[in-house]
C-alpha cells in the first residue's frame, strides 16, 4: 500500500472546525514510524555500494561473482513480496504499533547476518530477511502515520513517508562511499533499533483501539498525541473487515480502477527503477567510470530533491499530466544512457575512464570526452522522471473497496 493510499483514509476521530491540537507529540510519533521507511530505503540502496565491495573481497571472506551479485540485489524483492502479505495480516490482527515493533526484528537480524557472513548463502539470507522487513514496514508505517495525524497535517506527514524511503537510499549511497560492506551493514541496524526504542514509548492508533472496542485507551492515546480529546467528535465505526468478493469485479466502479491501478504499478516496476536503485554503482562501473560512488550519490541526491518537488506540485499540476511527463522523460533518458554504452563500447580512450571530479585539461582530448556527463545526466533525468505521481493517482482510485484499499508494497 502506498503512503498516499493510506493518507486518504479518514480517521475515526475528526477534528472540529477551528480547533487546534495543543500537543506536538504527534510529530515525534510520526518520526518514529517513519524510521521504518528510512530503514526500507537503506536496505534497498545497500546493495549498490556493497556489491562492488564484495566483488573485491578475497578468501576467506565471501566474494560475489556475477550470478551471486545479481541475486544479492534482487532477492530483497522476494522478501518484500512476502512481507507485504504478512504485513496486511499483522496490521489488522496485531495492530499498527506492534506490527512496526515486530518488523524491526528481521531488519536487525538481516543486517546482523550480513555483518557476520562467512559465505554467500549468509549474505542472501540476510538480504531476504531485510526484504521481509521492508514489505511489512512499507505497508504498516503509512497506516500508523495517517491514523495518528489530524487532517491539517495528514497530507504533509503522508508525503514524508516516500521522502524517507529515498533519503534512506541516499544514506546508503553516502555511507557506502566511505564504508566497506560489513560496516555498512552495521550502520543499517541503527534506524530500526532507534525505531524500536521510540515506538516503545508511542501509543497505538486511536482508530485501531476503537475497532477493538477500547474507547478509554483510544482517548488516552488521543490525549498523548493531540493534547486533549475535549470537543472531539467520534463518528460511527465502519466495518474494518469487509471482505472482497470476485463478483464485485463486475461493477465498473471496481474493475476500472482495479485494472488501471494494477497496470500502473506493473508498468512502474517494469520501468527498471528498482534495478537502477539496486545496482547503481555497478551500472556506473560497467560504464567504466573511475568514481562510480560519486555518480551514485549524485543520482541519490536527484531522487530526494525531485521526490520533494513532486510532493509539492502534485495537487496543482495534476496526476495524469505528471505521469505523461514522467513516462516521456524516462523513455528519452534511458534511451540516451543506452546510446552512451553503444558509443563508448570498445573504446579504450574515452570519457568513461575519467573521474567525474577530475580537473579539465587544456590538452586536446578525444571528442567523446564529454560523454561522461551524458551518462550521469541521463541517469539523473531517469530518476527525476520516475513516476512519483503514481502514488497520488492510486490514492484517488478506490481499488477493490472504498473502505478497504488494496494492500501493496511501497516501492521507490
C-alpha positions as CSV (number, residue, x, y, z in Angstrom):
1,X,0.0,0.0,0.0
2,X,1.4,3.4,-0.9
3,X,1.6,6.3,1.6
4,X,-1.0,8.3,-0.3
5,X,-3.4,5.4,-0.3
6,X,-3.3,5.5,3.5
7,X,-3.3,9.2,3.7
8,X,-6.8,9.3,2.0
9,X,-8.4,7.2,4.7
10,X,-10.5,9.2,7.1
11,X,-9.7,9.0,10.8
12,X,-12.3,7.7,13.2
13,X,-11.8,10.8,15.3
14,X,-12.4,14.0,13.5
15,X,-11.2,17.5,14.3
16,X,-13.9,20.1,14.6
17,X,-13.5,23.3,12.6
18,X,-11.4,25.9,14.4
19,X,-9.8,23.5,16.9
20,X,-6.1,23.4,17.2
21,X,-4.2,20.5,18.8
22,X,-2.0,21.6,21.7
23,X,0.5,18.7,21.6
24,X,3.2,18.2,19.1
25,X,4.0,14.7,20.2
26,X,2.2,13.5,17.0
27,X,5.2,14.6,15.1
28,X,7.5,12.5,17.3
29,X,5.3,9.5,16.8
30,X,5.2,10.1,13.0
31,X,9.0,10.4,13.0
32,X,9.3,7.1,15.0
33,X,7.1,5.3,12.5
34,X,8.9,7.0,9.5
35,X,12.2,5.3,10.6
36,X,10.6,2.2,9.1
37,X,10.6,3.6,5.6
38,X,14.0,5.1,6.2
39,X,15.3,1.5,7.0
40,X,13.4,0.3,4.0
41,X,15.3,2.8,1.8
42,X,18.6,1.9,3.3
43,X,18.0,-1.8,2.7
44,X,17.1,-1.0,-1.0
45,X,20.2,1.1,-1.5
46,X,22.6,-1.2,0.4
47,X,23.3,-3.5,-2.5
48,X,24.6,-0.7,-4.7
49,X,27.8,0.1,-2.8
50,X,28.0,-3.4,-1.2
51,X,28.2,-5.4,-4.4
52,X,31.5,-3.7,-5.7
53,X,32.9,-4.1,-2.2
54,X,32.0,-7.8,-2.1
55,X,33.5,-8.4,-5.6
56,X,36.8,-7.1,-4.3
57,X,36.9,-9.5,-1.3
58,X,39.4,-12.4,-1.2
59,X,39.1,-15.7,0.7
60,X,38.1,-16.4,3.4
61,X,35.6,-13.5,3.2
62,X,32.6,-14.1,0.9
63,X,33.0,-12.9,-2.6
64,X,30.3,-12.3,-5.2
65,X,30.5,-13.4,-8.8
66,X,28.1,-12.1,-11.4
67,X,25.3,-14.5,-10.7
68,X,25.6,-14.1,-6.9
69,X,25.7,-10.3,-7.2
70,X,22.5,-10.4,-9.3
71,X,20.8,-12.5,-6.6
72,X,22.2,-10.3,-3.8
73,X,20.4,-7.3,-5.3
74,X,17.2,-8.9,-6.4
75,X,16.4,-11.3,-3.6
76,X,15.2,-8.4,-1.4
77,X,12.1,-8.1,-3.6
78,X,11.1,-11.7,-2.9
79,X,11.3,-10.9,0.9
80,X,9.3,-7.7,0.4
81,X,6.6,-9.5,-1.5
82,X,6.2,-12.0,1.4
83,X,6.4,-9.1,3.9
84,X,3.6,-7.2,2.1
85,X,1.3,-10.2,2.6
86,X,2.4,-10.7,6.2
87,X,2.0,-7.0,6.9
88,X,-1.5,-7.0,5.6
89,X,-2.4,-9.6,8.2
90,X,-0.4,-8.2,11.0
91,X,-1.7,-4.6,10.7
92,X,-5.3,-5.8,11.4
93,X,-4.6,-8.6,13.8
94,X,-1.7,-7.4,15.9
95,X,-2.2,-3.6,15.5
96,X,-0.2,-0.9,13.9
97,X,2.2,-0.3,16.7
98,X,3.1,-3.9,17.4
99,X,3.5,-4.6,13.7
100,X,6.1,-1.8,13.5
101,X,7.9,-3.2,16.5
102,X,7.9,-6.7,15.0
103,X,9.3,-5.5,11.7
104,X,12.5,-4.3,13.5
105,X,13.4,-7.9,14.2
106,X,14.0,-9.1,10.6
107,X,15.7,-5.7,9.9
108,X,18.2,-6.1,12.6
109,X,18.6,-9.9,12.2
110,X,19.1,-9.5,8.4
111,X,21.8,-6.9,8.7
112,X,23.4,-8.8,11.6
113,X,23.6,-11.9,9.5
114,X,25.2,-9.9,6.6
115,X,27.7,-8.4,9.0
116,X,28.7,-11.9,10.3
117,X,28.5,-13.6,6.8
118,X,31.2,-16.2,6.0
119,X,29.7,-17.3,2.7
120,X,27.3,-16.2,0.0
121,X,24.4,-18.0,1.4
122,X,24.5,-16.0,4.6
123,X,24.5,-12.8,2.6
124,X,21.4,-13.9,0.7
125,X,19.6,-15.0,3.8
126,X,20.3,-11.6,5.4
127,X,19.1,-9.8,2.3
128,X,15.9,-11.9,2.3
129,X,15.2,-11.0,5.9
130,X,15.7,-7.3,5.3
131,X,13.3,-7.6,2.3
132,X,10.7,-9.2,4.6
133,X,11.0,-6.3,7.0
134,X,10.8,-3.8,4.1
135,X,7.5,-5.3,3.0
136,X,6.0,-5.0,6.5
137,X,7.3,-1.5,7.2
138,X,6.2,-0.1,3.8
139,X,2.6,-1.1,4.5
140,X,2.3,-0.5,8.2
141,X,4.2,2.8,8.6
142,X,1.8,4.8,6.3
143,X,-1.2,3.3,8.1
144,X,0.1,4.3,11.5
145,X,1.1,7.8,10.4
146,X,-2.2,8.5,8.7
147,X,-4.3,7.3,11.6
148,X,-2.5,9.4,14.2
149,X,-2.3,12.6,12.2
150,X,-5.0,15.2,12.3
151,X,-6.4,16.5,9.0
152,X,-4.3,19.7,8.8
153,X,-1.0,17.7,8.7
154,X,-2.1,14.3,7.3
155,X,-1.0,15.1,3.7
156,X,2.3,16.6,4.9
157,X,3.2,13.5,7.0
158,X,2.0,11.2,4.3
159,X,4.4,12.7,1.8
160,X,7.2,12.4,4.3
161,X,7.0,8.6,4.1
162,X,8.1,8.4,0.5
163,X,10.7,11.1,1.2
164,X,12.1,9.0,4.0
165,X,12.4,6.0,1.6
166,X,14.6,7.9,-0.9
167,X,16.5,9.5,2.0
168,X,17.4,6.0,3.2
169,X,18.6,5.1,-0.3
170,X,20.8,8.3,-0.4
171,X,22.1,7.5,3.1
172,X,23.2,4.0,1.9
173,X,25.0,5.6,-1.1
174,X,26.7,8.2,1.0
175,X,27.8,5.7,3.7
176,X,28.9,3.2,1.1
177,X,31.3,5.9,-0.3
178,X,33.5,5.5,2.8
179,X,32.4,2.2,4.5
180,X,33.0,-1.4,3.4
181,X,30.1,-3.7,3.2
182,X,30.4,-5.1,6.8
183,X,30.4,-1.7,8.5
184,X,27.7,-0.6,6.1
185,X,25.5,-3.4,7.4
186,X,26.3,-2.4,11.0
187,X,25.0,1.1,10.1
188,X,21.9,-0.5,8.7
189,X,21.0,-1.7,12.1
190,X,20.8,1.8,13.6
191,X,17.5,3.1,12.1
192,X,15.4,0.0,13.1
193,X,16.9,-0.1,16.6
194,X,16.1,3.6,17.0
195,X,12.6,2.9,15.8
196,X,12.2,0.1,18.3
197,X,13.2,2.4,21.2
198,X,11.0,5.3,20.1
199,X,7.9,3.2,19.2
200,X,8.0,1.5,22.7
201,X,7.1,5.0,24.0
202,X,4.4,5.7,21.4
203,X,0.7,4.7,21.7
204,X,-1.4,2.5,19.4
205,X,-3.5,4.5,17.0
206,X,-6.9,5.7,18.3
207,X,-8.6,4.2,15.2
208,X,-7.3,0.7,15.9
209,X,-8.2,0.9,19.6
210,X,-11.7,1.9,18.7
211,X,-12.1,-1.0,16.4
212,X,-11.0,-3.2,19.3
213,X,-13.7,-1.5,21.5
214,X,-11.1,0.0,23.7
215,X,-12.5,3.5,23.9
216,X,-10.7,4.6,27.1
217,X,-7.3,3.6,25.7
218,X,-8.2,5.4,22.5
219,X,-8.9,8.6,24.4
220,X,-5.6,8.2,26.3
221,X,-3.8,7.8,23.0
222,X,-5.6,10.9,21.7
223,X,-4.6,13.0,24.7
224,X,-1.0,11.9,24.3
225,X,-0.8,12.6,20.5
226,X,-3.1,15.7,20.2
227,X,-3.2,17.1,23.7
228,X,-6.9,16.6,24.6
229,X,-10.0,14.7,23.5
230,X,-12.2,17.6,24.7
231,X,-14.7,18.5,21.9
232,X,-13.6,15.8,19.5
233,X,-16.3,14.1,17.5
234,X,-16.5,10.3,17.2
235,X,-18.3,9.2,14.0
236,X,-19.7,5.6,13.8
237,X,-17.1,2.9,13.3
238,X,-17.1,1.3,9.9
239,X,-16.7,-2.3,9.4
240,X,-12.9,-2.8,9.1
241,X,-13.2,-6.4,8.0
242,X,-15.5,-6.2,4.9
243,X,-14.3,-8.9,2.5
244,X,-13.8,-8.6,-1.2
245,X,-15.6,-11.0,-3.5
246,X,-14.7,-11.7,-7.1
247,X,-18.3,-10.9,-8.1
248,X,-17.5,-7.3,-7.3
249,X,-15.2,-7.1,-10.3
250,X,-18.3,-7.0,-12.5
251,X,-19.0,-3.5,-11.2
252,X,-17.4,-0.7,-13.4
253,X,-16.6,1.3,-10.3
254,X,-14.5,-1.7,-9.1
255,X,-12.8,-3.2,-12.1
256,X,-11.9,0.0,-13.9
257,X,-9.8,1.4,-11.1
258,X,-8.5,-2.1,-10.3
259,X,-7.2,-2.5,-13.9
260,X,-5.8,1.0,-14.1
261,X,-4.2,0.8,-10.7
262,X,-2.6,-2.7,-11.1
263,X,-1.4,-1.8,-14.6
264,X,0.3,1.4,-13.4
265,X,2.0,-0.5,-10.6
266,X,3.2,-3.2,-13.0
267,X,4.5,-0.6,-15.5
268,X,6.3,1.2,-12.7
269,X,8.1,-2.0,-11.7
270,X,8.9,-2.8,-15.3
271,X,10.4,0.7,-15.9
272,X,13.6,-0.5,-14.3
273,X,13.7,1.9,-11.4
274,X,14.4,-0.8,-8.9
275,X,17.2,-2.2,-10.9
276,X,18.8,1.3,-11.0
277,X,18.5,1.6,-7.2
278,X,19.9,-1.9,-6.5
279,X,22.8,-1.7,-9.0
280,X,23.5,2.0,-9.4
281,X,27.2,1.8,-8.6
282,X,27.6,-1.5,-10.6
283,X,26.0,0.2,-13.6
284,X,28.4,3.1,-13.5
285,X,31.3,0.7,-13.0
286,X,30.2,-1.2,-16.1
287,X,30.3,2.1,-17.9
288,X,33.9,2.2,-16.7
289,X,33.6,5.3,-14.5
290,X,36.6,5.9,-12.2
291,X,34.4,7.3,-9.5
292,X,31.1,5.3,-9.7
293,X,30.4,6.0,-6.0
294,X,30.2,9.8,-6.7
295,X,27.9,9.2,-9.6
296,X,25.6,7.0,-7.4
297,X,25.5,9.7,-4.8
298,X,24.5,12.3,-7.4
299,X,21.7,10.0,-8.5
300,X,20.5,9.6,-4.9
301,X,20.5,13.4,-4.3
302,X,18.5,14.0,-7.5
303,X,15.9,11.4,-6.4
304,X,15.5,13.0,-3.0
305,X,15.1,16.5,-4.5
306,X,12.6,15.5,-7.1
307,X,10.6,13.4,-4.7
308,X,10.2,16.5,-2.6
309,X,9.3,18.6,-5.6
310,X,6.7,16.1,-6.8
311,X,5.1,16.1,-3.4
312,X,4.8,19.9,-3.5
313,X,3.4,20.3,-7.1
314,X,1.3,17.1,-7.3
315,X,-2.0,18.6,-6.4
316,X,-1.5,21.7,-8.6
317,X,-0.1,20.1,-11.7
318,X,-2.4,17.0,-11.8
319,X,-1.7,13.3,-11.7
320,X,-2.2,12.5,-15.4
321,X,0.0,15.3,-16.7
322,X,2.8,14.3,-14.3
323,X,2.5,10.7,-15.3
324,X,2.7,11.5,-19.0
325,X,5.6,13.8,-18.4
326,X,7.3,11.2,-16.3
327,X,7.0,8.5,-18.9
328,X,8.3,10.8,-21.7
329,X,11.4,11.8,-19.6
330,X,12.2,8.2,-18.7
331,X,11.9,7.0,-22.3
332,X,14.4,9.6,-23.6
333,X,16.8,9.4,-20.6
334,X,17.1,5.6,-20.6
335,X,17.5,5.6,-24.4
336,X,20.3,8.2,-24.1
337,X,22.0,6.0,-21.5
338,X,21.8,3.0,-23.8
339,X,23.2,5.2,-26.6
340,X,26.1,6.1,-24.3
341,X,27.0,2.5,-23.8
342,X,26.8,1.9,-27.6
343,X,29.0,4.9,-28.4
344,X,31.7,4.1,-25.8
345,X,31.7,0.3,-26.4
346,X,35.2,-1.0,-27.1
347,X,36.8,2.5,-26.8
348,X,39.9,2.4,-24.7
349,X,40.4,6.2,-24.7
350,X,37.0,7.7,-23.8
351,X,35.4,9.6,-21.0
352,X,34.2,6.5,-19.2
353,X,37.8,6.2,-17.8
354,X,37.7,9.7,-16.4
355,X,36.9,10.7,-12.8
356,X,33.8,12.9,-12.6
357,X,35.6,15.3,-10.3
358,X,38.9,15.4,-12.3
359,X,40.0,18.9,-13.4
360,X,39.6,20.0,-17.0
361,X,42.8,19.6,-19.1
362,X,43.9,22.2,-21.6
363,X,45.4,19.5,-23.8
364,X,43.4,18.1,-26.8
365,X,41.2,15.2,-25.8
366,X,39.1,12.7,-27.6
367,X,35.8,14.0,-28.9
368,X,33.9,11.6,-26.7
369,X,35.3,13.1,-23.5
370,X,32.0,15.0,-22.8
371,X,30.1,11.7,-22.8
372,X,30.9,11.1,-19.2
373,X,28.4,13.6,-18.1
374,X,26.0,12.4,-20.7
375,X,25.7,9.1,-18.9
376,X,25.3,10.7,-15.4
377,X,22.9,13.2,-16.8
378,X,20.7,10.6,-18.4
379,X,20.5,8.6,-15.2
380,X,19.7,11.7,-13.3
381,X,16.9,12.6,-15.7
382,X,15.7,9.0,-15.5
383,X,15.5,9.2,-11.7
384,X,13.9,12.7,-11.8
385,X,11.3,11.4,-14.2
386,X,10.5,8.2,-12.1
387,X,6.7,8.1,-11.6
388,X,6.2,9.8,-8.2
389,X,2.8,10.9,-9.4
390,X,1.7,7.3,-9.5
391,X,1.3,7.2,-5.7
392,X,-1.1,10.1,-5.6
393,X,-3.0,8.8,-8.6
394,X,-3.5,5.4,-7.0
395,X,-4.7,7.1,-3.8
396,X,-7.6,8.6,-5.8
397,X,-8.6,5.2,-7.1
398,X,-10.9,3.3,-4.8
399,X,-9.2,0.0,-5.5
400,X,-11.3,-3.1,-4.6
401,X,-13.3,-1.4,-1.9
402,X,-13.8,2.2,-0.8
403,X,-13.0,1.5,2.8
404,X,-10.6,-1.4,2.1
405,X,-7.8,-0.4,-0.3
406,X,-5.6,-3.0,-1.8
407,X,-2.5,-3.8,0.3
408,X,0.5,-3.1,-1.8
409,X,4.2,-2.9,-1.1
410,X,5.7,0.6,-1.4
411,X,8.4,0.8,-4.0
412,X,10.9,3.5,-4.6
